């Protein structure tokens, strides 16, 4: 008689990579699809932890170079991230957004809310240097 059923749990996705440049924190989304509520919740926890760990102001660049699909719930997360960064006297910039996803940003008028750049280099231009411990 077996009392327990073995359940295989996939690692939490999506993953992010965090890089600290002289004038910005760069968060790169490492998965192609950001669709599931669980994934977006995990992303929120990860990115908010990065924001909270910054002392003083923060310049945050979100790099979408690997992302090909995202859900509308992800757009809501971006707005929450934006509010938190601005509460901390920081700046948020998005970059490397695929043309298909950029169309969603245009249709939803998020291009008027977010500063969107073609790549990380152009997104980091003009940002003030940060004091790092």
C-alpha positions as a Markdown table, in Angstrom:
| # | Residue | x | y | z |
|---|---|---|---|---|
| 1 | Unk | 0.0 | 0.0 | 0.0 |
| 2 | Unk | 1.4 | 3.4 | -1.0 |
| 3 | Unk | 0.5 | 6.4 | 1.1 |
| 4 | Unk | 2.4 | 9.1 | -0.8 |
| 5 | Unk | 2.4 | 9.9 | -4.4 |
| 6 | Unk | 5.6 | 11.3 | -5.8 |
| 7 | Unk | 5.0 | 14.7 | -7.3 |
| 8 | Unk | 7.6 | 16.2 | -9.6 |
| 9 | Unk | 7.7 | 20.0 | -9.3 |
| 10 | Unk | 9.3 | 22.0 | -12.0 |
| 11 | Unk | 11.7 | 24.8 | -10.9 |
| 12 | Unk | 10.0 | 28.1 | -10.5 |
| 13 | Unk | 10.1 | 30.1 | -13.7 |
| 14 | Unk | 10.7 | 32.6 | -15.1 |
| 15 | Unk | 14.2 | 33.3 | -14.0 |
| 16 | Unk | 16.0 | 36.6 | -14.1 |
| 17 | Unk | 19.7 | 37.6 | -14.3 |
| 18 | Unk | 20.7 | 40.7 | -12.3 |
| 19 | Unk | 23.7 | 42.8 | -13.2 |
| 20 | Unk | 24.9 | 45.9 | -11.4 |
| 21 | Unk | 26.4 | 48.5 | -13.8 |
| 22 | Unk | 27.9 | 51.8 | -12.6 |
| 23 | Unk | 24.7 | 53.7 | -13.2 |
| 24 | Unk | 21.9 | 51.1 | -13.2 |
| 25 | Unk | 20.7 | 47.7 | -12.1 |
| 26 | Unk | 20.0 | 45.6 | -15.1 |
| 27 | Unk | 17.4 | 42.8 | -14.8 |
| 28 | Unk | 17.3 | 40.4 | -17.8 |
| 29 | Unk | 14.3 | 38.1 | -18.1 |
| 30 | Unk | 15.8 | 34.7 | -19.1 |
| 31 | Unk | 12.7 | 32.9 | -20.3 |
| 32 | Unk | 11.0 | 33.2 | -23.6 |
| 33 | Unk | 7.5 | 33.0 | -22.2 |
| 34 | Unk | 6.1 | 34.9 | -19.2 |
| 35 | Unk | 2.5 | 33.8 | -19.1 |
| 36 | Unk | 1.5 | 31.9 | -15.9 |
| 37 | Unk | 0.3 | 33.7 | -12.7 |
| 38 | Unk | 2.8 | 31.6 | -10.6 |
| 39 | Unk | 5.6 | 32.8 | -12.8 |
| 40 | Unk | 4.5 | 36.5 | -12.5 |
| 41 | Unk | 4.2 | 36.2 | -8.7 |
| 42 | Unk | 7.7 | 34.7 | -8.6 |
| 43 | Unk | 9.0 | 37.5 | -10.8 |
| 44 | Unk | 7.3 | 40.1 | -8.6 |
| 45 | Unk | 9.0 | 38.7 | -5.5 |
| 46 | Unk | 12.4 | 38.6 | -7.2 |
| 47 | Unk | 12.3 | 42.1 | -8.7 |
| 48 | Unk | 10.8 | 43.8 | -5.7 |
| 49 | Unk | 13.7 | 42.2 | -3.6 |
| 50 | Unk | 16.2 | 43.7 | -6.0 |
| 51 | Unk | 14.5 | 47.1 | -5.7 |
| 52 | Unk | 14.3 | 46.9 | -1.9 |
| 53 | Unk | 18.0 | 46.0 | -1.7 |
| 54 | Unk | 19.1 | 49.2 | -3.3 |
| 55 | Unk | 20.2 | 51.9 | -0.9 |
| 56 | Unk | 18.9 | 55.3 | -1.9 |
| 57 | Unk | 17.8 | 55.9 | -5.5 |
| 58 | Unk | 17.7 | 53.2 | -8.1 |
| 59 | Unk | 18.0 | 53.1 | -11.9 |
| 60 | Unk | 16.4 | 49.9 | -13.1 |
| 61 | Unk | 16.7 | 48.6 | -16.6 |
| 62 | Unk | 14.4 | 45.7 | -17.6 |
| 63 | Unk | 15.9 | 43.8 | -20.5 |
| 64 | Unk | 13.3 | 41.8 | -22.5 |
| 65 | Unk | 15.8 | 40.5 | -25.1 |
| 66 | Unk | 14.8 | 36.8 | -24.6 |
| 67 | Unk | 11.1 | 37.4 | -24.1 |
| 68 | Unk | 8.8 | 36.5 | -27.0 |
| 69 | Unk | 5.5 | 36.1 | -25.2 |
| 70 | Unk | 4.0 | 37.7 | -22.1 |
| 71 | Unk | 0.5 | 37.9 | -20.5 |
| 72 | Unk | -1.5 | 41.0 | -19.6 |
| 73 | Unk | -0.8 | 40.1 | -16.0 |
| 74 | Unk | 2.8 | 40.9 | -16.7 |
| 75 | Unk | 1.8 | 44.4 | -17.8 |
| 76 | Unk | 0.2 | 44.9 | -14.4 |
| 77 | Unk | 3.5 | 43.8 | -12.8 |
| 78 | Unk | 5.4 | 46.3 | -14.8 |
| 79 | Unk | 3.2 | 49.1 | -13.6 |
| 80 | Unk | 3.7 | 48.0 | -10.0 |
| 81 | Unk | 7.4 | 47.8 | -10.5 |
| 82 | Unk | 7.3 | 51.3 | -12.0 |
| 83 | Unk | 5.4 | 52.7 | -9.0 |
| 84 | Unk | 7.9 | 51.2 | -6.6 |
| 85 | Unk | 11.0 | 52.5 | -8.4 |
| 86 | Unk | 9.5 | 56.0 | -8.6 |
| 87 | Unk | 8.6 | 55.9 | -4.9 |
| 88 | Unk | 12.3 | 55.3 | -4.3 |
| 89 | Unk | 13.3 | 58.3 | -6.4 |
| 90 | Unk | 14.6 | 56.0 | -9.2 |
| 91 | Unk | 14.2 | 55.7 | -12.9 |
| 92 | Unk | 12.8 | 52.7 | -14.8 |
| 93 | Unk | 13.7 | 51.9 | -18.4 |
| 94 | Unk | 12.7 | 49.0 | -20.6 |
| 95 | Unk | 14.7 | 47.7 | -23.5 |
| 96 | Unk | 15.0 | 45.0 | -26.2 |
| 97 | Unk | 11.3 | 44.6 | -26.6 |
| 98 | Unk | 10.3 | 42.5 | -29.6 |
| 99 | Unk | 8.2 | 44.2 | -32.2 |
| 100 | Unk | 5.2 | 41.9 | -31.4 |
| 101 | Unk | 5.3 | 42.8 | -27.7 |
| 102 | Unk | 6.0 | 46.5 | -28.5 |
| 103 | Unk | 2.7 | 46.5 | -30.5 |
| 104 | Unk | 0.9 | 45.4 | -27.3 |
| 105 | Unk | 2.5 | 48.3 | -25.5 |
| 106 | Unk | 1.3 | 50.7 | -28.2 |
| 107 | Unk | -2.2 | 49.4 | -28.2 |
| 108 | Unk | -2.5 | 49.6 | -24.4 |
| 109 | Unk | -0.8 | 53.0 | -24.5 |
| 110 | Unk | 2.0 | 51.8 | -22.2 |
| 111 | Unk | 4.5 | 53.5 | -24.6 |
| 112 | Unk | 3.4 | 56.7 | -23.0 |
| 113 | Unk | 4.1 | 55.4 | -19.4 |
| 114 | Unk | 7.3 | 53.6 | -19.9 |
| 115 | Unk | 10.6 | 54.8 | -21.4 |
| 116 | Unk | 11.5 | 52.1 | -24.0 |
| 117 | Unk | 14.9 | 51.8 | -25.6 |
| 118 | Unk | 16.3 | 49.6 | -28.3 |
| 119 | Unk | 19.1 | 48.1 | -26.2 |
| 120 | Unk | 20.8 | 48.1 | -22.8 |
| 121 | Unk | 23.4 | 50.6 | -23.9 |
| 122 | Unk | 21.0 | 53.2 | -25.0 |
| 123 | Unk | 18.8 | 52.6 | -22.0 |
| 124 | Unk | 21.7 | 53.3 | -19.7 |
| 125 | Unk | 22.8 | 56.5 | -21.4 |
| 126 | Unk | 22.1 | 59.7 | -19.4 |
| 127 | Unk | 21.4 | 57.9 | -16.1 |
| 128 | Unk | 23.3 | 59.3 | -13.2 |
| 129 | Unk | 26.0 | 57.2 | -11.5 |
| 130 | Unk | 24.9 | 55.5 | -8.4 |
| 131 | Unk | 26.6 | 55.3 | -5.0 |
| 132 | Unk | 27.4 | 51.7 | -4.4 |
| 133 | Unk | 28.6 | 50.4 | -1.0 |
